[in-house]
Amino acid sequence: MKTVGIIAEYNPFHNGHKYQIEQAKKITGADYCVVVMSGDFVQRGTPAIMDKFLRTKAALMCGADLVIELPVYYATASAEFFASGAVSILDKLGVIDSLCFGSECGDIEILSAISDVFISESEEFRAALKQALKKGDSYPKARNYALSAAAPHLTGQLEVLNHPNNILGLEYLKALKKRKSNITPYTITRLGSGYNDTDLNTSYSSALAIRESITQTHDIQSIKNQLPDFSYELISQAYLKTLPILPEDISPLLHYKLLMERDAGFEKYFDIDSDFSDKLQKYIPDMDARADICDTLKSKNMTYTRVARNLLHLLLNIYQSDTDTYRSEDFVYYARILGFKKSASPLLSAIKSASAIPLISKLADAESYIESPNGLSMLKADIQASHLYSLMVQNKFNQSFQNEYTRQIIII
């Protein structure tokens, strides 16, 4: 039995995602595909446009065999921490033979060579990076300079670092190598639009373009050609009932949290330093919209997305101290199942026999399987994040609150 892993957000699940699953199985010869997927909040520092169970169902109907939730501490983190958490889950399952990811580069050898330089962090690399940052360069620009200094033979490949999927792919490779994992990496060239493209111009448009179209046109018909039929059907049925949830839907909750904690400051939250905390305290009274805060606090060295992630860490009570603890204890303590295919029962049996972490299918039983108090703390954060998401759905669409403890995993 061969199994390929994929790390994804599926926000929403579109044609490119279906293509990736098909190609991943084809090039690896895998019998099963296990997806580690972000929950109700994602890496851009926003809520997902639709809830995790709807996205899970779309993935299963379009080729995935098992979907596992990526804990919110990693789902809302930078590329390095996002990748470290997700790769840790796949590695600890004990049955994953390969990891397949999309990239603009499409060349695993080039990505692997660059990742080696980043992992080694030679004296030349560190000195060049420090020099560039001291000069005032942004981190991406400084990293490019350091790569050229430490590995002149890769200077011709600097363009690779200008593309987000390549960057994420490099982090997957770094995580695999640091773990000395037996999982074999593969990459598939990304089709159609780029990650940050906002126009619907091919049948393989970006997830961002699809979300933007839904937001701007208020008509999901505009995205029909961008989605597999089943994914479109699911979105059609849920449209204006439980979706779309948009970034600004968190504004009232965020503003309340900022006001309540303004006097204490915000340095205890993940990735928030004293400078960022001071700026937040200064501008809070004058701003109540998330977008205004992001626009005001972004800078040469702090991207809009990083500001958004910091705000989400604050809102979701994602603490720096917890993050440090989880990193020191090898990132994850459990694998929570969001859904699976009945035909994947041999896969589930194999995981239960080989996994170094418990598979959680019923939250009520979690304490029986997760021995670590830190593991239970991580799971509690996932549950609270999903309850906050459900509260937004309830308030926006007048729906009943969905208790995470009573929600059923998706089985098809």
N, C-alpha and C positions, 0 to 999 in steps of 0.2 A: 504494500500500500504506500503510495506516494502522496504527500500533502504539501501544497504551496500556501504560503501566507501572504496576505496583502494588508497594508495599513492604510486606512482611508477615513474620510469624513462623510462622503456621499451627501453633499449639502447643496442641491439634491442629487439623487442617483441619476446620471445621464448616460448618453450613448458611449462616451469615452470610458466610463466605468465598466459598462458591459463588455466593451472591446477588451479592456485590460484583463478582466477575469477570464474571458475566452482565450486570450493569447497566453496568459500566465499558465493555464492548464496545458495548453498546446506545447509551449516551448520547454516546460519542465516535465511533461508526461505525468502530471499529477492526477490522481483519482479524485481528490477533494481539495476544496479551497476554503481556508479559514481566514476570515476578515477580522482584524482588530479595528473597531470603529469608534470614533469620538461619540460621546453621549449627546446631551442636549445643549452643550456649549462647545465652541470650536476655536481653532487656533488664531483666527483673526481677532479674537477678543469680543465675539458676539454670540448671541443665542443662535442655534441652528434654525433654519427657516421652517423646519418641520421636526416633530419629535423623533427620538431615536428608534422607537418601535415601528413607525411608518417607514423610516429609511431602512431598517432591518428587513422588513417584509419585501421591499423593492429589491434589495440585494439578493435575498434568497430566491426570489422568483426569477432573477436574471443571472443565476450561475453560482452564487456563493452557497456553501454547504453548512457553514457554522459562522455566526457573528458573535463576537465577544466585545464587551464595552471597554474602551480605553478610559481609565480613571480620569476624573476631571482635572486632577493635578497635572496630568500630562497633556490632556486634550487642549488645555488653554495655555500651554507653555510655548517657549521658543522652540525652534527646530531641533536643537540638541536634546533638550529634555523630553520633548514630544517623542522623538525617535528612541531615546533610551528606554522610556517606559513601554512603548509599544513592542520594541524588539525583545525586551525582557519577558514580556508575556509569551510571545511566540517561542522563544528559546526554552522557557520553563515548561511549556506544554509537553515537550519531549517527543513530539511526533512530526514536527515541521521539518521538511527536507530542504525547502527553498523559500526565499523571499523575493517577490517580484514587485518592482516599483516602476512608475512612469518617470521619464526624464526628457528634457529637451535635447540632451546630449546623445542619449541612446548608446553610449559606449561604456561598458562596465570597466574596461581596462583603464581608460582615462580617469574615470571617477575614483577607481581604486587607488591609482597612483597619487592623486591629490589627497585622498583621505589619509594615506600613509604619512604624508608631510604634516598634515594637521594633527595626527595622533602623536607623532614623534616630538613635535614642538621643540625642535633643535634650538640651540642657543642663538643661532643666526635668525631663526624665525621669530623667537620671542623678542630679540633686540630690535629687529626691523618693525615688528608690530608695535612695540612700545614707542619707538621713534615716530611712527606715523600718527599714532593716537595723540601723542604729546604735541605734535604739530597742528592738531585740530581736525585731522581726517576722520570721516565717519568710519565705523568699524568695518563695513564691507570694503571700503577703499583701502583701509590699512591692512586688511587681510590679504588683499590682492598684492599689495606691495611686499608684504612679508613672504608670500608664496614665491614671488619672483626672486627675492633675495636668497631664500633658503633652497629653492629648486629651480635654477635658471632654465633647465631643460623643459620645464612646464610653463614657461612664460607665454608660449604660444597658445596655451589652453586657458588663459585668464577669462576669456569670454564665458567659459563654463560657469563661472561664479556669478554671472549676471542673471541667472535664471532660477526661479524659486524651486522648481521641482528637482533641478540638479543639486541645489543646496540641501534639500531634504534627503535626497538620495545619498549624498556624502555623509550625512549624519547617520543614516541607516547603516552604511558601511563601517563607519567609525564604531557604532554601537556593537555590531557583530564582531568586529576585530578585538575590541576591548574585552568582550565576553569570551573570546576564543571559541565562538559558537561554531558548530558543525553545519549550520544553515548556509546553503549556497545562494548568493545573491544573483539576481538577473534584473536587467532593465529593459523596458520597452519604450521606444521613441514615442513621445506624446504626439497625438494627432490633432490637427485643426488649430483652434485658437490657443493663444498663450494663457498662462494661469491668470494673469491680471487683465486680459482683454475684456472689455465690457460690451462689445457688440455681438449680436447674434448674426454670424456671417457664414457658418458652415453647419453641417449636421453634427460636428464635434466642437461646439462652442464650450467655453469655460463655464464652470459652476457659477462664477461671479457674474458672467453675462446673463445667465439664466435667472439668477436671483434679481439682478437689476431690472430685467425685463418684467418679471412678475411685479416688482415694486412700482415701476414707472407706468406700465400700461394698465395695471389692475385687470389684466385679462390673461388667463393661463393658456388661451389658444395660441398665443404668440410663441410658446415654448414647445408646442406639441412635437415638432420635428427634431427637437434636441434630446428627447427622452425615449427610452424603450416604451413600448405600448403599455406594459403593466405599470411602470413607474408613473406614466402620465395619468393612467386610470386612477391610481391611488391618490395622486395630487388633486385630480378633478373632484373626487368624492369628498376630500377633506377641505377643499378650498373654501375660505371664509367660514369654516366651522372650527378648525383647529390650526389653520395656517393661512397666510404666512405670519410667522413671528419675525419681527424686524429688529435691527440693532437699537433703534430709538425706543422700542417697547420697554427697555430696561431703565430708561431715563428717570422715571419717578422713584423707582426703588433705589437706584444709584444715588440720586440727589438726597434722599432721606438718609441713607447710610453715611454719606459724606458729611452732612450736617450734624448727625449724631456723634460722629467721631472726630470732628474737626479739631477740637481742643487737644485731643490726645495724640494727634498725628497718625501717620499711616506706614511708618517704617517696618512694622512687624509683618506686613504682607509681602508675599513673594515678589521679588524683583523690584521692589520700591525702595529707593535710597532716600537720604535726607533731603537732597535737592528737589526731587520730585514731590516728596511729601510737603515741603515748604511751599512749593508753587501751588499745589492743590489747596492748601489752607488759605493761601492768599486769594485765589480766584473763586472759591466755592460760593460766596454770597452772591456773586454776579452772574453765575451760570447754573442753569438747571437742566440743560440738554446735554446728553452724552457727546453728541457731535461737536458742540461748542467747546467742551472741555478738551476733546481730542485735538481740535484745531488750534486751541490756545497753547497747549502744552507740547505739541510736536516741535521738534527742532532739528538742527543738523545732525545731532547725535542721538535723537530719540524719534523714531518713526511714528507715524499715526497709528500703525498696527500695534507697536509696542506699548504706546500709551493706552490703547484700547484693552490690551491684555492686562496691563497693570490695574486698570479700573475694574476689570472683571475679577481679578484676584481679590481685590478689596471687597467687592460685592459678595463674592462667594466664600469669603473667609478662608482663603488659601494662604497659609502662613509660611514665611521663610523658614522658620524653625522646623516645621513639619517636612517641608521640601528637603531640607538638609538631612533629616532623619531617614526619609524614604530612600534618598540617594545612597546613604551609608549602609542601608539594609537591602541593597540590590533591587530597589525600585518598586516591585509589586509583591503582593501577598496572596492574590486570588485571581481567578479569571471568571468574570460574571457573564453568563450566557444571556444574550438578548434574543436569540432565535436559532433554529436549526431545521434542516430537512430530515424527515423520518428516514430517508434513504441513507443518511449519514450515521446511522447507529453504530456501524463498525468503527467509525472515526471516534465517536464519543467513548466507546469502550476502550479503544487504544489510548486515548488521552487519560482516562481515569486510571489506567494501569501505569502509564509512563510519566504523568505530570508531577512536577515538583511543587505545584500549588494546587489548591482545591478548585474544582469547578463549582460555581454557584449558580443554581437555576432557580432557587426559591429563597428570597431574602429572609424569610422567617427562620430558615435553617442556617443562616450564615454564621452565627456565633458558634455553632456546633463544629464548623469546619475551619474557621479562621482562628488560629491560636494566638496570634500576636495582637496585643492592644493597639499597636500602630496600624495594623491591617484593618482592624475594625474602625479606627478613626478615618482611614482613607475611604472605606466603604460608606461611612456616615456622610462624608463630604459629597460623594456621588449622589446619595439619596437626597440630601438637602438641595443640591443643585437641580435635580430633576423636579423636586417639589416646587422650587422657585419658578422653574419653567412652566410647570402645570398651573401655577398661580397666574402667570402672564396670559396663558391660554384662556383660563377661566375669566379673567377680567376683560380681555379683548373680545372674546367671542361668546361670552355668557354661557360657557360650558361648565359641566360639573368638574370639580377638582378631582384629579387622578392621583390616588394614593399609590406611591411606588410599591408598597408592600402587597397590594392586591392586584397589581397589573400582571397579566399573564405573558410569559415569553411567547414569541412567535414560533409556531411549529407548522410546517407545510409538508 
